[in-house]
């Protein structure tokens, strides 16, 4: 049986990626717009696929800024 001796490779995702996957398509689209990229690239990043480092950084910054605005709204 081919491949039975090696473990399956699973992408490791961080908390920010898991949080993005749980959000609605509309919210992911807003993150994509803030990061100046497409929804496809944002979804690829969220599931742990390879994206360029500068794009990953932009998505992370967009996620952090959107969660920051959301938390300020709740406290105000």
N, CA, C and O atoms as a DFTB+ gen file, in Angstrom:
304 C
 N C O
     1  1       0.846      -1.163       0.000
     2  2       0.000       0.000       0.000
     3  2       0.898       1.235       0.000
     4  3       1.753       1.395       0.871
     5  1       0.695       2.090      -0.974
     6  2       1.552       3.245      -1.141
     7  2       1.208       4.313      -0.106
     8  3       0.036       4.634       0.094
     9  1       2.219       4.858       0.546
    10  2       2.018       5.933       1.499
    11  2       1.637       5.483       2.894
    12  3       1.329       6.318       3.745
    13  1       1.648       4.204       3.145
    14  2       1.219       3.740       4.465
    15  2       2.297       3.930       5.526
    16  3       1.999       3.854       6.718
    17  1       3.516       4.170       5.129
    18  2       4.617       4.291       6.083
    19  2       4.887       5.732       6.515
    20  3       5.633       5.959       7.467
    21  1       4.305       6.680       5.845
    22  2       4.554       8.077       6.189
    23  2       3.265       8.712       6.708
    24  3       2.178       8.396       6.225
    25  1       3.382       9.589       7.675
    26  2       2.175      10.245       8.193
    27  2       1.609      11.253       7.189
    28  3       2.335      11.804       6.361
    29  1       0.333      11.472       7.281
    30  2      -0.301      12.462       6.421
    31  2       0.160      13.858       6.853
    32  3       0.290      14.141       8.044
    33  1       0.399      14.705       5.884
    34  2       0.829      16.064       6.184
    35  2      -0.405      16.922       6.398
    36  3      -1.285      16.980       5.540
    37  1      -0.467      17.575       7.524
    38  2      -1.578      18.456       7.825
    39  2      -1.033      19.850       8.094
    40  3      -0.094      20.022       8.871
    41  1      -1.623      20.834       7.450
    42  2      -1.147      22.201       7.701
    43  2      -1.520      22.646       9.115
    44  3      -2.640      22.425       9.577
    45  1      -0.577      23.266       9.778
    46  2      -0.828      23.786      11.118
    47  2      -1.342      25.214      10.994
    48  3      -0.725      26.057      10.343
    49  1      -2.463      25.467      11.617
    50  2      -3.036      26.813      11.562
    51  2      -2.974      27.441      12.948
    52  3      -3.083      26.753      13.963
    53  1      -2.798      28.753      12.971
    54  2      -2.756      29.456      14.247
    55  2      -4.162      29.920      14.627
    56  3      -5.118      29.692      13.886
    57  1      -4.278      30.555      15.759
    58  2      -5.590      30.990      16.250
    59  2      -6.248      32.009      15.330
    60  3      -7.466      31.996      15.158
    61  1      -5.452      32.888      14.742
    62  2      -5.998      33.905      13.852
    63  2      -6.602      33.269      12.598
    64  3      -7.642      33.710      12.109
    65  1      -5.939      32.228      12.082
    66  2      -6.456      31.538      10.904
    67  2      -7.748      30.791      11.233
    68  3      -8.683      30.783      10.433
    69  1      -7.801      30.173      12.397
    70  2      -9.022      29.467      12.809
    71  2     -10.172      30.449      12.997
    72  3     -11.317      30.150      12.657
    73  1      -9.860      31.616      13.538
    74  2     -10.871      32.647      13.751
    75  2     -11.426      33.139      12.420
    76  3     -12.627      33.378      12.295
    77  1     -10.553      33.292      11.426
    78  2     -10.989      33.760      10.108
    79  2     -11.872      32.722       9.421
    80  3     -12.842      33.086       8.756
    81  1     -11.556      31.456       9.568
    82  2     -12.364      30.405       8.948
    83  2     -13.762      30.348       9.540
    84  3     -14.699      29.918       8.867
    85  1     -13.916      30.771      10.779
    86  2     -15.216      30.730      11.429
    87  2     -16.096      31.909      11.028
    88  3     -17.303      31.889      11.273
    89  1     -15.510      32.933      10.418
    90  2     -16.268      34.120      10.059
    91  2     -17.056      33.903       8.772
    92  3     -16.767      32.996       7.991
    93  1     -18.054      34.754       8.572
    94  2     -18.899      34.660       7.384
    95  2     -18.128      35.088       6.138
    96  3     -17.061      35.697       6.224
    97  1     -18.687      34.757       4.994
    98  2     -18.058      35.105       3.727
    99  2     -17.979      36.625       3.570
   100  3     -17.004      37.146       3.030
   101  1     -18.983      37.315       4.033
   102  2     -18.995      38.773       3.951
   103  2     -17.842      39.378       4.753
   104  3     -17.152      40.273       4.267
   105  1     -17.636      38.897       5.966
   106  2     -16.558      39.404       6.817
   107  2     -15.202      39.057       6.219
   108  3     -14.287      39.879       6.257
   109  1     -15.052      37.835       5.658
   110  2     -13.788      37.462       5.014
   111  2     -13.520      38.351       3.804
   112  3     -12.370      38.686       3.519
   113  1     -14.578      38.733       3.095
   114  2     -14.428      39.638       1.961
   115  2     -13.943      41.005       2.398
   116  3     -13.139      41.631       1.709
   117  1     -14.429      41.474       3.543
   118  2     -13.957      42.759       4.073
   119  2     -12.484      42.684       4.456
   120  3     -11.734      43.637       4.239
   121  1     -12.069      41.563       5.023
   122  2     -10.654      41.378       5.367
   123  2      -9.817      41.367       4.088
   124  3      -8.740      41.963       4.042
   125  1     -10.308      40.695       3.061
   126  2      -9.592      40.645       1.784
   127  2      -9.456      42.045       1.191
   128  3      -8.400      42.401       0.666
   129  1     -10.509      42.826       1.273
   130  2     -10.473      44.190       0.747
   131  2      -9.471      45.035       1.532
   132  3      -8.728      45.822       0.945
   133  1      -9.447      44.875       2.839
   134  2      -8.510      45.637       3.670
   135  2      -7.065      45.228       3.402
   136  3      -6.157      46.052       3.510
   137  1      -6.846      43.956       3.051
   138  2      -5.495      43.468       2.771
   139  2      -5.103      43.647       1.304
   140  3      -4.000      43.273       0.905
   141  1      -6.014      44.225       0.495
   142  2      -5.774      44.460      -0.935
   143  2      -5.470      43.155      -1.671
   144  3      -4.496      43.063      -2.419
   145  1      -6.309      42.162      -1.449
   146  2      -6.156      40.876      -2.116
   147  2      -7.540      40.306      -2.403
   148  3      -8.548      40.993      -2.238
   149  1      -7.586      39.052      -2.832
   150  2      -8.861      38.427      -3.176
   151  2      -9.326      37.521      -2.051
   152  3      -8.552      37.132      -1.176
   153  1     -10.607      37.197      -2.098
   154  2     -11.189      36.283      -1.112
   155  2     -10.557      34.895      -1.215
   156  3     -10.415      34.198      -0.210
   157  1     -10.185      34.500      -2.417
   158  2      -9.559      33.189      -2.624
   159  2      -8.243      33.110      -1.855
   160  3      -7.979      32.119      -1.174
   161  1      -7.420      34.147      -1.963
   162  2      -6.131      34.155      -1.257
   163  2      -6.322      34.166       0.257
   164  3      -5.563      33.525       0.983
   165  1      -7.328      34.888       0.732
   166  2      -7.603      34.933       2.167
   167  2      -8.032      33.546       2.650
   168  3      -7.594      33.097       3.710
   169  1      -8.881      32.871       1.885
   170  2      -9.316      31.528       2.257
   171  2      -8.156      30.535       2.226
   172  3      -8.079      29.646       3.073
   173  1      -7.263      30.680       1.263
   174  2      -6.081      29.817       1.205
   175  2      -5.214      30.013       2.437
   176  3      -4.724      29.044       3.017
   177  1      -5.026      31.254       2.834
   178  2      -4.227      31.531       4.025
   179  2      -4.894      30.946       5.266
   180  3      -4.220      30.408       6.145
   181  1      -6.217      31.055       5.335
   182  2      -6.946      30.601       6.518
   183  2      -6.866      29.092       6.697
   184  3      -6.882      28.605       7.827
   185  1      -6.782      28.351       5.607
   186  2      -6.705      26.899       5.757
   187  2      -5.274      26.382       5.827
   188  3      -5.054      25.175       5.918
   189  1      -4.300      27.288       5.785
   190  2      -2.910      26.898       5.985
   191  2      -2.137      26.640       4.710
   192  3      -1.006      26.158       4.771
   193  1      -2.708      26.944       3.560
   194  2      -1.982      26.787       2.305
   195  2      -0.902      27.849       2.201
   196  3      -0.927      28.855       2.910
   197  1       0.039      27.610       1.312
   198  2       1.138      28.538       1.148
   199  2       0.743      29.802       0.406
   200  3       0.218      29.736      -0.705
   201  1       0.987      30.930       1.004
   202  2       0.817      32.236       0.355
   203  2       2.100      33.020       0.614
   204  3       2.806      32.741       1.583
   205  1       2.410      33.989      -0.234
   206  2       3.628      34.783      -0.005
   207  2       3.626      35.450       1.378
   208  3       2.573      35.780       1.923
   209  1       4.800      35.634       1.913
   210  2       4.945      36.164       3.272
   211  2       4.377      37.572       3.406
   212  3       3.757      37.893       4.419
   213  1       4.582      38.419       2.392
   214  2       4.056      39.780       2.483
   215  2       2.529      39.787       2.471
   216  3       1.907      40.617       3.135
   217  1       1.929      38.871       1.725
   218  2       0.472      38.758       1.701
   219  2      -0.057      38.231       3.030
   220  3      -1.074      38.712       3.530
   221  1       0.628      37.249       3.600
   222  2       0.218      36.714       4.904
   223  2       0.283      37.801       5.974
   224  3      -0.601      37.891       6.825
   225  1       1.315      38.614       5.930
   226  2       1.433      39.717       6.883
   227  2       0.315      40.731       6.724
   228  3      -0.209      41.246       7.712
   229  1      -0.052      41.019       5.474
   230  2      -1.135      41.974       5.226
   231  2      -2.467      41.434       5.729
   232  3      -3.270      42.184       6.284
   233  1      -2.707      40.143       5.540
   234  2      -3.952      39.534       6.016
   235  2      -3.997      39.546       7.537
   236  3      -5.038      39.833       8.129
   237  1      -2.874      39.235       8.169
   238  2      -2.827      39.256       9.638
   239  2      -3.092      40.658      10.174
   240  3      -3.836      40.823      11.141
   241  1      -2.488      41.669       9.550
   242  2      -2.723      43.043       9.992
   243  2      -4.187      43.429       9.813
   244  3      -4.765      44.099      10.669
   245  1      -4.786      43.009       8.703
   246  2      -6.195      43.317       8.461
   247  2      -7.084      42.621       9.488
   248  3      -8.063      43.200       9.959
   249  1      -6.748      41.392       9.830
   250  2      -7.526      40.657      10.836
   251  2      -7.403      41.330      12.200
   252  3      -8.399      41.494      12.904
   253  1      -6.201      41.714      12.569
   254  2      -5.991      42.341      13.869
   255  2      -6.678      43.695      13.949
   256  3      -7.245      44.044      14.984
   257  1      -6.632      44.459      12.866
   258  2      -7.279      45.765      12.900
   259  2      -8.799      45.620      12.934
   260  3      -9.477      46.422      13.577
   261  1      -9.343      44.618      12.257
   262  2     -10.797      44.438      12.279
   263  2     -11.264      43.953      13.642
   264  3     -12.327      44.361      14.111
   265  1     -10.495      43.097      14.279
   266  2     -10.885      42.629      15.616
   267  2     -10.701      43.734      16.646
   268  3     -11.431      43.790      17.635
   269  1      -9.731      44.613      16.419
   270  2      -9.502      45.738      17.304
   271  2     -10.683      46.712      17.243
   272  3     -11.157      47.183      18.277
   273  1     -11.152      47.008      16.036
   274  2     -12.298      47.904      15.873
   275  2     -13.545      47.297      16.493
   276  3     -14.350      48.003      17.100
   277  1     -13.705      45.982      16.339
   278  2     -14.882      45.313      16.875
   279  2     -14.882      45.373      18.407
   280  3     -15.927      45.590      19.020
   281  1     -13.719      45.180      19.020
   282  2     -13.652      45.198      20.478
   283  2     -13.871      46.610      21.017
   284  3     -14.459      46.766      22.087
   285  1     -13.415      47.645      20.304
   286  2     -13.652      49.014      20.732
   287  2     -15.135      49.365      20.651
   288  3     -15.651      50.106      21.487
   289  1     -15.822      48.825      19.632
   290  2     -17.241      49.067      19.478
   291  2     -18.030      48.483      20.643
   292  3     -18.967      49.108      21.140
   293  1     -17.650      47.289      21.076
   294  2     -18.371      46.620      22.156
   295  2     -18.203      47.354      23.482
   296  3     -19.145      47.430      24.271
   297  1     -17.013      47.895      23.735
   298  2     -16.755      48.547      25.018
   299  2     -17.332      49.949      25.074
   300  3     -17.626      50.459      26.155
   301  1     -17.494      50.570      23.925
   302  2     -17.990      51.951      23.899
   303  2     -19.501      52.025      24.090
   304  3     -20.069      53.117      24.092
